[in-house]
Amino acid sequence: MPAVVDAAGPYTVNVVAYAPSVSSSVGCHATGVNDAISTVWSSGMRYVSSFGSGARYIALSGAFVPGNGQLYVCCDVGAGAGVNGLLW
């Protein structure tokens, strides 16, 4: 998913996820790229730390967006799980 950014700099993206069980989990990473898409800065893959019926948050830090760059969030979503939103 593309995430719109107005200014260059480091970004922390918080993913709001629904992960009811170990077999229905969510893992995501945030990646910033330069305008030539030749250099990337990534948060690394992170997964929900607990499971249940309520919202779970995944904090993704480490993505840097240079001037004229872009920010993307990519998630692996297990069957029965979901992504409810992004905050950045």
C-alpha positions in Angstrom: 0.0 0.0 0.0 1.4 3.4 -0.8 1.4 5.9 2.2 1.4 9.6 1.2 4.2 11.6 2.8 4.7 15.4 2.6 8.2 15.7 3.9 11.5 13.8 3.8 12.6 12.0 7.0 12.3 8.9 9.1 8.8 7.5 9.5 7.2 5.1 12.0 4.1 3.4 10.6 1.6 1.8 13.0 -0.5 -1.0 11.4 -3.9 -1.7 13.1 -4.5 -5.4 12.6 -7.0 -8.1 13.5 -5.2 -11.4 14.3 -7.4 -13.9 16.1 -4.9 -16.8 16.4 -1.4 -18.0 15.6 -2.7 -19.5 12.4 -4.5 -16.2 11.5 -1.7 -13.7 12.0 -0.5 -10.5 10.4 3.1 -9.4 9.6 4.1 -6.2 7.9 7.1 -4.0 6.9 7.4 -0.4 5.9 9.8 0.7 3.1 11.0 4.1 1.9 12.5 4.4 -1.5 14.3 7.2 -3.4 12.8 8.6 -6.6 14.9 6.3 -8.8 13.9 3.3 -6.7 17.6 2.4 -6.4 17.9 2.8 -2.6 15.6 1.4 0.0 15.2 1.9 3.8 13.1 -0.8 5.5 11.7 -1.4 9.0 12.1 -5.1 8.6 9.2 -7.6 8.9 7.3 -7.4 12.2 4.4 -9.5 13.3 1.6 -9.0 15.9 2.9 -9.8 19.4 -0.4 -11.2 20.7 -3.7 -12.6 19.4 -7.3 -12.1 20.1 -10.6 -10.4 19.0 -9.5 -6.8 19.5 -7.2 -4.5 17.5 -3.5 -5.3 17.5 -0.9 -2.7 16.7 2.4 -3.4 14.8 4.9 -0.5 15.1 7.2 -0.3 12.0 10.2 2.0 12.5 13.2 2.3 10.4 11.7 3.4 7.1 13.3 6.7 5.8 11.9 8.7 2.9 14.3 11.0 1.1 13.2 14.1 -0.9 10.9 13.1 -3.8 10.8 9.5 -2.4 7.9 7.2 -1.5 6.7 5.2 1.5 5.1 1.8 1.1 3.7 -0.7 3.6 3.4 -4.4 2.7 1.6 -7.0 4.9 1.2 -10.8 4.9 -2.3 -11.5 6.1 -3.3 -15.0 7.2 -6.7 -16.5 6.5 -9.3 -15.0 8.9 -7.0 -12.0 9.8 -7.0 -8.5 8.5 -5.5 -5.0 8.4 -7.9 -2.4 9.7 -5.8 0.7 9.1 -2.5 2.6 9.0 -1.3 5.4 11.1 1.9 7.4 10.2 
